[in-house]
Amino acid sequence: MPTKPLPSFITENTVLPIIAAPMFLVSGPEMVLATCKAGVIGSFPAPNARTLEVLDEWLNQITSELALARETEPTKKIAPWAANIVVHRTYNRLRDELDLIVKYRAPIVITALGGPAPIVEAVHSYGGIVLADVNSVAFAAKAAKTGVDGLVLVSAGAGGHAGTMTGFAFVEAVRTFWDGWIVLAGGISTGRGVRAAQALGADLAYMGTRFIATQESLASQDYRQMLVEASTDDIILTNAFTGVPANMLKPSIRRQGLDPDNLKPKNQIDFDDPQSGMRAWKDVWSAGQGVGVIREVLPVGELVAQLRREYTEVLRQEINNPWS
């Protein structure tokens, strides 16, 4: 199936086909600004701003600083930014957050934990694009009918709320009915992984865990160090904290006096106030299966430069591929 090319405002202003994924209590304006200035799409979840007033301040900071950067460095590739908004029916800030997103004309809006239909018209009204976060083929098919521009396929191995389907199968299945943009999420932590996502048929790669271990993230130093020391054996998929299956770090669960192998399932989902009294993600930390490649905490700019070297090396290898 022929696919639609990415819009020029993305391809002409990025150095890699990556979205630094929006991570609850981790992605803030400093990370968004650092990633965008490094040439990678930066994003953050709107609920990370504790109040609507803080969200207004963050959006003003992001838009004004990026506008200034483009003015002062006109030849530099400065990527667009994305806002992530919860569209679950229990989330009571949806309308107010959407009003602010429209006010600041977020170039990209990523919906999560619900159907994207309520926000598509509003974002399209000013020329923004909508990406729907989905974790199954069935949800992808439903989202595809709502007028979204792209689908974020959250596959097995993703940090936080994850799917159960491998990226290989997920992209192939969705491409049978979808010619729009695909962003693949799930265990992608290197430039090699980014190129592999493209080879599968994705347009962009979602990279979260790798960006937690950066100096600009909101994560605590303990969290960052745990990522440096962790391996894939330290990841567990559980719904015990939010009611939705999520990949979490076993060492952080043990730090709270809990046994990762004997967690009580949580059967009720409630996103009315994601920050009130919730043990995850403040005390119990998430990570994806790509955590094993993290060896140090880096500034975002250095991380992006490393990812570019890895990505470029793969391109060189492709030239010499005997089957090419």
N, C-alpha and C positions, 0 to 999 in steps of 0.2 A: 504494500500500500504506500503510494507516494505521501510524504509528510510535509507539513508546512515549515518553511524556514523560520528560525528565530527572528524576532524583530531586530532591526538595525541598532536600536538604542541599547540592546544587550550585546550583540556581537562586536560593535564598534567601540565599546567602552569597557570591555573585560579582557583580561589576559589569560583566563582559563574558564572553561565551561562549568563553573562551580557556584553553588549557593551555599554560603555558610549558614547552616540550618538554624532556625529559631529555636532556642533552648530555654526552657522554663527556669527562671532565676539565674541564668547564666549569660544570656545575650542582652546587652544593654547598648546605649548610644555609643560608648567608647569602642566597643567591638564593631558595631555597624560602621562607624566612621573609619576605623582602621582597615577593615576588609574592603570597603568601597574604594578607599584611597590606594589600596594595594592592587586594585583591579579585579576584585572578586565580589559578587553580589553579597551584601550583608543584610541580615534580617534579625528581627527580634519579635517575641510574642508580646502583644499589647498588654496582657495581664502582668507582665514583669513590672510595669509601672503601677505602683501600689494604689494610686488614686488617678482619677481622670485629669486632675490638675498637673500631676507629674507626667502623665502621658503627653499632655499638651506641650509641656516644657521639652520633653525628649524629642518630639516630632519637630518642634521649632529648631532645636539644636542641630538635629540631623540635616534638615533641609537647608538651613542657613549656612552651616559649615561646608557642606558639599557644594553648594552654589558658589561660595567664596573660593573653594579649592579649584573648581572648574574655571573660574575667572582668572585666578592668579597663575594656574598651570594649564593653559589651554591645550598643550600638546600631550599631556599625560592622560592615560586611560583611567578614568574614575567611574567605577561601576554604579549602576542604579541600586537603590535599596528596596527592601521588601518589609511589609508589616504582616504579621501573623495574627489572625483573629479567630477566637473560639466561637463556633456557630452552634454549639450544642444548646438544646432548648432550655436547659437549666441555667445557662450563663446570663446573668441579668445586666451585664454591661455592654452587651452586643450593640445595641442601637447607639449608645453614646460613643463607643469606640469607633463605630463606622462613621459617625458624623465628623470625628476628628480626622480619620483617614481621608475622607473626602475633602476636608478643609485643607489638608497639607498635600493632597494629590499624590498619594503613595504610588510610585510607578508600578509596583507589583504587590498584590495582596494574596496571601496564602491562607486558605481556610482550613480549619482543623476541627475534628470531633463533631462532625455534623454535615448536613447538606449545605452546599454553597449557594443555593438559589437566592436566599434573602439579600445577598450582597452584590451579585453580578451586575445588575442594572446600575446600581449606584457607582461602582468602580468604573464601569464602561462609560458612564456619563462624562467623565473628564479625560478619558483615553487611557486609563490604567488597565492592567491585565490581571486576571484572576487565575490562580493555581489552586486546585483542590487536593488536599492531603487525603489519600485513600490507602487502605491496607488490604484490600481484596479485589478480585476481578469484578465481583458483584457490585461493590461500592464504586469502582471505577466506571462501570457501565451506567450507573445511576447519575454520577456526577457529570458524565459526558453529555447527558441530555439537558443539563441546566444552563448551557451557554458559556461554560468556563473555557479559558484559553489553553490551559494545560493541566496535567495531572501529576501530582507527586506520588509516586508509587513507593510506599513504605514497606519494604520487604523484610524478610527474616534477617536478624542481625543488627537492625537499627537500634540506636540508643533510645531510651525512653519508650514511649508507646510504639510498639513494633508490630509488623505483620508476621505471618507464618509461612509465606510463600517465598521461594528463592527469587532473586532478581532475574535470573536467567529465564525462568518460566513466566514470571509476572510480566515482564516487558513483552515477550512474545505473545502472550495471551491478549494483552491490551491492544497491541498493534493490529490485531485482527479486526478491530472495530473503531479504532481511534487514530486519526491522522494529525491530531494536534500535538502540542509539545509535551514531552515526557521528562520528568525529573526523577531520577532513580535514587532511592535512599536505602541504606542498609549495609553497614560494614565497609564503607568506602573511606579509606584513610590515606591513600597515596595518589600521586599523579598517575601511576599505573592503573589504579582502580578507576580513576576518572576516564581514562581512555577506554578501559574495558566497558564502562557504562555506555559510552558512545558506540562502541562496536556492537553492543546488544541492540541498539536502536533508540537509546535515550538521547535527549538533546543536552541535558545538564545533569550534573551529579550533585546530590545533597550530601554535605559533609558536616557532621556535628561534633562528634566526640573529639576529633583531632583539634578542633578550635576551642574546646573547653580548656585544654592545656596551653593557653596563651596568656600573655601578660595582661591583655586587655579584657579578658573575660571577667564576669562577676563572680566566678567560682572562688571559693576560699583556697588558701594555699594548701590546706590539708587535702582538699578535693583534687587539686591539680597533682599533688604528689602521689596520691593514690592511683591516679591514671598512669603516671610514669612507672609505678611499681606493679601495675596489674597485668594479668594475662587473660586470655579468653576463658580460662577456667574460673575466673573470678566473676563471670557474668551469669545472672540467673533471670529467666523470664517468669514474671509473676504478676498477678492482678491484685495482690494483697494490699496495695497502697492506694490505688485510685479506682479500682474496679475494672480497669482496662489493662490487658497484658502489657507489661513494660520490662525492658531489660535494665536490671539494676546491678550495682556493685555489691557482691557478697560482703566484702570487708566493711562497707558502710552500714550494712544491716547488722552485722555482729557488734559494731560500735554502739548500737542502740539497745543492746542486750537481747537481740532476737536471733533465732536460729534460722538461717536461710532455707534449711531443708524441712522446716516445720512451721511454715507461715500459714496463717488462717486466711482463706480466700475472702475477698470483699466483693459482694454481689451487687452492690448498689453504686451507680455512677452519679456523681453530683459535682458539677463545675460551677455552682452558683458563685462561690468565692474561692478560687484555686489556692489562695494563700492563707486562708484562715484555718489554723489548727491542723494542717495537713503535714504529716511526717515526711512524706515525699513531696517535694524534692529538696527541701531545706536540710533535712537531717539524713535522709537515705538518698544516695546519689545514683544517677543513671550513667550508663555508658554502653556503647555498641560493641559488637564483636571485633571491630577493627582496632580495639584498644591496644593490642599487643605491639603495634609499631611505634607507639609513643615512647620516646626515650628521654625527653627533656621538655621543659616549659620554654616556649619561644615567643618573641614578639610576633604579632600577626604578619608583619611585613616579611620577616625571615621565614616564617612558615610558608607563605605563598611563594616566595622565591625557591624554596626547596621543592614544593609541589611542581613548580614550573620545570625545574631541572629533571624531575622524575618523568613528567609528562613528555618533555622533549626527547628524552632518551628512548622512550617507547616509540616515538615517531621515527627516530633514526633506525631502530631495529626493524620497523615495518618496511623501510626502504630495502633492507637486505633480506627480507622474508622470501625464501625460495618459492613460496606458494602465492606470492602477491602478483 
